[in-house]
Amino acid sequence: MKYISTRGSFANIAQKQSFSQVLLSGLAEDGGLMLPETVPKFTDAELTAWRTLPYHALAAAVISKFVDNNDLPHADLAAMTKAAYTKEVFGTDEITPLTSLEKLQPGLLLQGLSNGPTLAFKDMAMQLLGRLFEYELARQNKTLNILGATSGDTGSAAEYAMRGRKGVSVFMLSPAGRMSAFQRAQMFSLQDANIHNIAVEGVFDDCQDIVKAVSNDLEFKRKHNIGTVNSINWGRIVAQVVYYVRGYLSATTSNSQKVSFAVPSGNFGNILAGHIAREMGTPIDTLILATNENNVLAEFFNTGVYRPRKSAETYETSSPSMDISKASNFERFVYHLLGNDAARLAELWKEVDRGGSFDLSNTPEYKGLRERFGFVAGTSTHANRLATIRETYEKTGTLIDTHTADAVFIGREFAKSAIPVIALETALAIKFGATVQEAVGFEPPMTNAQRAMMALPQKVTTMGVDVARVKQMIAA
Ligand SMILES: *Cc1c(COP(=O)(O)O)cnc(C)c1O
């Protein structure tokens, strides 16, 4: 299994990359994203055998399709999935349990992906990634300083995955006073020596600008091994493929049945994993993409025009983890859409990188997209979220968060055929308690452990928008 760039480099044999090389690298040198040369397939017999596997063994079986045994021994991979996907960490033996939302909408199911340490689906990939990073860094005799900016979910999932791991330190910038009290407690209560929280007196964009400024200092970057764990990381995508296969197997009894998935989307990382699962052979009928008011992706799937927006045109919404107007992982899907034509892809992204847009509406690829790749898309608003949270609670007793509500709202529109629709739950209601309260009139109740966490001492360094000081901290 070899990896190439969406923009065409590494195309000759000698340059192709292995999984372990791709795991620790970010963008390809030509600015593209790494993808396996061809998507591996599984057989009907394998899918049948997978029905009875526990989650961690299914994860090892699926991910090993993307990894050569002589690159990363499959037995080591299996040991890592076994350690990562446990009841202790994810709350149940099923890891991603299904709940029926039949009383809201016939055929609608909810797949719980948010029972990990930070109560959002990013734990599903990040918990394994922490182990893979520690393993690879030790093997390659390297260390890594992860530098990131977060407005919530990604930063905390990265910190909980990397805490206490050898060879890795995390420096996570967040806008001071702009995260919820719950999110602050979750991140800042970590006392591990390798976790560094930095609250910047500014907005999220200021945090991101600092990360860019530090990363653009190539000498500093090389000297201190600066890296990231952002959503273009291929290890995160393959780890997410697993729960689509599990969701399918849990909702069906025979491989002749199909299901559809409804996915709340921002950076296109989650639903890209669904696309890969479908390409591998999972009998997925439709991939239903849900956006909030920041609907660049829904616009593309409904019109053929991809027009990323500037930060000034990005709305602050009540599903904030989807407030994204340029979907990094989308490039990987378009590469497949264009029949793996790297030269054509590179032409399109030349425009995107210049702040422009592209229009595929008159191409045969766009016209055949629904049929070939199964995508449909829709946009949900604040009012839709409130109504969906309220109605779901009243009819089923299940409290969902704002992002999940976007998926349930759009998913319902497509849940009218005989094929079940699985809506992916990407966070628990407690993380976005204020909007949930607006919908149902009460705050989601906290568990005893969560109440205890809120009371823990917090470790955070607060500073102005100060690149030099962030560098000093990393150097120290
Ligand atoms: C990150 C996130 C999303 C969006 O996922 P993408 O992979 O960026 O499309 C949706 N919901 C929640 C709660 C998230 O944290």
The ligand as an ORCA input file, in Angstrom:
! r2SCAN-3c Opt
* xyz 0 1
  C     -15.123     18.569     14.169
  C     -16.587     18.468     14.392
  C     -17.510     18.386     13.334
  C     -17.099     18.492     11.871
  O     -16.358     17.399     11.427
  P     -15.456     17.520     10.091
  O     -14.634     16.306     10.091
  O     -14.659     18.780     10.262
  O     -16.389     17.614      8.927
  C     -18.849     18.214     13.629
  N     -19.288     18.162     14.909
  C     -18.435     18.247     15.955
  C     -18.991     18.212     17.339
  C     -17.061     18.405     15.746
  O     -16.233     18.505     16.796
*
